[in-house]
């Protein structure tokens, strides 16, 4: 994913000029904490994040918004669409190997932040050869 480094003045101005279109992430964050999804943010959220970026630009990166896939997930009573991402496991050494397993992470209802610490979960992932 191409990434704008907000610590670089030129890239920061690009990011701030398009803040309503991009995803901004604190580089030292975890669990989706502090992530701003520009297209889904209010004017107040955009302005607050812009102030934070200007105050500590080295702490922020910006990326294009990606349309995440959805999969049907059982919510306890019915199947509902939820945003997901797929995590592959890659091992490096003398060779690079992709493990024959993966993890599908599931966002909570109404969210595009796919992270278990933000209320998401996981699904069985079947890899077929």
C-alpha positions as a printed NumPy array, in Angstrom:
array([[  0.   ,   0.   ,   0.   ],
       [  1.572,   3.326,  -0.996],
       [  2.043,   5.38 ,   2.156],
       [  2.503,   9.102,   2.73 ],
       [  4.86 ,   9.862,   5.613],
       [  3.486,  12.921,   7.369],
       [  6.915,  13.699,   8.834],
       [  7.957,  14.76 ,   5.315],
       [  6.586,  18.311,   4.721],
       [  5.603,  17.682,   1.088],
       [  3.893,  14.368,   1.834],
       [  2.178,  15.868,   4.906],
       [  0.642,  18.634,   2.775],
       [ -0.545,  16.037,   0.259],
       [ -2.167,  14.051,   3.074],
       [ -3.78 ,  17.068,   4.717],
       [ -5.011,  18.317,   1.357],
       [ -6.835,  15.015,   0.82 ],
       [ -7.637,  14.143,   4.447],
       [-11.304,  13.496,   3.624],
       [-10.309,  10.806,   1.086],
       [ -7.531,   9.003,   2.98 ],
       [ -7.   ,   6.793,   6.003],
       [ -4.671,   8.389,   8.574],
       [ -2.97 ,   6.19 ,  11.152],
       [ -0.714,   6.926,  14.1  ],
       [  2.527,   4.997,  13.568],
       [  2.754,   4.063,  17.231],
       [ -0.871,   3.005,  17.536],
       [ -2.259,  -0.466,  17.977],
       [ -5.6  ,  -2.141,  17.662],
       [ -6.956,   0.44 ,  15.256],
       [ -6.797,   3.108,  17.951],
       [ -6.637,   6.631,  16.546],
       [ -7.279,   5.558,  12.947],
       [ -9.235,   8.097,  10.899],
       [-11.148,   6.845,   7.867],
       [-11.557,  10.111,   5.988],
       [-14.637,   9.289,   3.887],
       [-16.52 ,   8.167,   7.016],
       [-15.339,  11.006,   9.292],
       [-17.216,  14.115,  10.355],
       [-15.833,  17.607,   9.728],
       [-14.962,  17.798,  13.447],
       [-13.036,  14.512,  13.303],
       [-11.158,  15.639,  10.185],
       [-10.221,  18.949,  11.818],
       [ -9.132,  17.288,  15.08 ],
       [ -6.911,  14.789,  13.25 ],
       [ -5.421,  17.535,  11.065],
       [ -4.468,  19.408,  14.271],
       [ -2.847,  16.254,  15.679],
       [ -0.905,  15.681,  12.443],
       [  0.363,  19.269,  12.432],
       [  1.357,  19.04 ,  16.1  ],
       [  3.335,  15.783,  15.712],
       [  3.647,  14.942,  12.003],
       [  6.284,  12.228,  12.516],
       [  3.655,  10.183,  14.369],
       [  1.342,   9.858,  11.343],
       [  1.055,   8.104,   7.98 ],
       [ -1.692,   8.358,   5.359],
       [ -2.906,   5.748,   2.897],
       [ -5.573,   5.417,   0.237],
       [ -8.925,   4.12 ,   1.435],
       [ -9.363,   0.512,   0.336],
       [-12.771,  -1.033,  -0.252],
       [-12.552,  -4.015,   2.062],
       [-14.188,  -7.27 ,   1.127],
       [-17.18 ,  -8.479,   3.071],
       [-18.144, -12.002,   4.02 ],
       [-21.337, -13.345,   5.56 ],
       [-20.937, -13.739,   9.316],
       [-23.352, -15.224,  11.81 ],
       [-24.262, -12.599,  14.438],
       [-26.125, -14.999,  16.719],
       [-29.416, -14.899,  14.837],
       [-28.705, -14.343,  11.142],
       [-26.019, -13.962,   8.485],
       [-24.832, -10.364,   8.041],
       [-22.067,  -8.84 ,   5.89 ],
       [-18.926,  -7.778,   7.77 ],
       [-15.697,  -6.227,   6.522],
       [-12.776,  -8.664,   6.584],
       [ -9.092,  -8.901,   5.838],
       [ -6.924, -11.938,   5.261],
       [ -3.591, -12.317,   7.033],
       [ -1.121, -14.637,   5.383],
       [  1.869, -16.023,   7.276],
       [  5.197, -15.664,   5.499],
       [  8.476, -17.048,   6.81 ],
       [ 11.82 , -15.743,   5.631],
       [ 15.273, -17.206,   5.938],
       [ 17.34 , -18.768,   3.202],
       [ 14.083, -19.035,   1.287],
       [ 10.696, -17.347,   1.527],
       [  7.769, -19.613,   2.305],
       [  4.087, -18.839,   2.582],
       [  2.502, -21.072,   5.21 ],
       [ -0.556, -23.076,   4.076],
       [ -2.664, -21.33 ,   6.734],
       [ -4.241, -17.896,   7.072],
       [ -6.292, -15.816,   9.479],
       [ -9.431, -13.972,   8.419],
       [-10.077, -11.01 ,  10.702],
       [-13.623,  -9.626,  10.945],
       [-14.661,  -6.056,  11.759],
       [-17.437,  -5.374,  14.262],
       [-20.84 ,  -4.315,  12.922],
       [-20.744,  -0.896,  11.266],
       [-16.939,  -0.627,  11.272],
       [-14.194,  -0.798,   8.671],
       [-11.502,  -1.235,  11.336],
       [-10.692,  -4.93 ,  11.257],
       [ -9.126,  -5.584,  14.647],
       [-10.071,  -7.899,  17.498],
       [ -9.164,  -5.34 ,  20.16 ],
       [-11.733,  -2.964,  18.613],
       [-14.567,  -5.48 ,  18.95 ],
       [-13.848,  -7.576,  15.861],
       [-13.199, -11.258,  15.654],
       [-12.052, -13.972,  13.293],
       [-13.488, -16.586,  10.949],
       [-12.424, -20.028,   9.9  ],
       [-10.216, -19.783,   6.831],
       [ -9.978, -22.722,   4.494],
       [ -7.171, -22.874,   1.946],
       [ -7.806, -25.323,  -0.829],
       [ -5.046, -26.498,  -3.171]])
